[in-house]
């Protein structure tokens, strides 16, 4: 039996498969129903206990040798379905590098991470939406001119089914399904019927934020956004809020951050103003709370929304939006270090 084990060990050690068919034949010959290793195990079972002690370890080693050989040889043929190709081990190693995360994913993760430190959880919603979640529950009446601010792609008319133009639709879904206190950030892809250029695209990404509780104030919002801006753009960053208009918030504002390139002195990135526009925000309009079943006398809240590509552009001074969608690896590779 010793001899048989030694012979089989050598056979396994020296085996190299020519193709996957050859490998399968080898497997059957060794470990099939009538295979040599199977037979050895059958004989082993009939040995006296003291012989078993002697040979047990050796025969088990043989089994693991066979299994690792099989695994190693299988890898060689994994990618070829014809079973005919043999991998040439003398070829130089492939120069394929590891991939890198897309800059949009990197910035999205960073935004979500910053808000997670403040207790915000992540909420999701559908890309194909109805009129209620994108417009009417957000206080856009049917003929409201603000609807024109967002050039909508319609999937169906009457009743309207459309591609969401902003992630504010997720706010509505969250408020419909959760009771305050609510503290969520909602990342997602949005769609607008715009001509593609360096500054506009028909697909882009946003992150929406929503905080609803008793006695939430504009000052709470300002402090939260200041924390975000400093985490995102550096600890020296300052913010300013400019009055603005959104149907779903009252009052509404747009937030600028001090330009991190020139430190606020003025450069061509901030168009010599010292400030860069980052996001829209405001106190959730009581009409929005009521249309989602939340008592606006008891609860108040704030919301904000920002573009992920825009934030990435500000952080990395990428001036052409189209680069984020073309998947040119020469562009994407540059973010490897940002992992
Ligand atoms: N939905 C807005 C847009 O797409 C962004 C926005 C502004 C979201 C103000 C908000 C907000 O939640 O309060 O332009």
Boltz pocket constraint, residues with backbone or C-beta under 6 A from the ligand:
constraints:
  - pocket:
      binder: B
      contacts: [[A, 165], [A, 166], [A, 167], [A, 168], [A, 208], [A, 209], [A, 246], [A, 249], [A, 253], [A, 279], [A, 280], [A, 281], [A, 282], [A, 303], [A, 304], [A, 305], [A, 306]]
      max_distance: 6.0
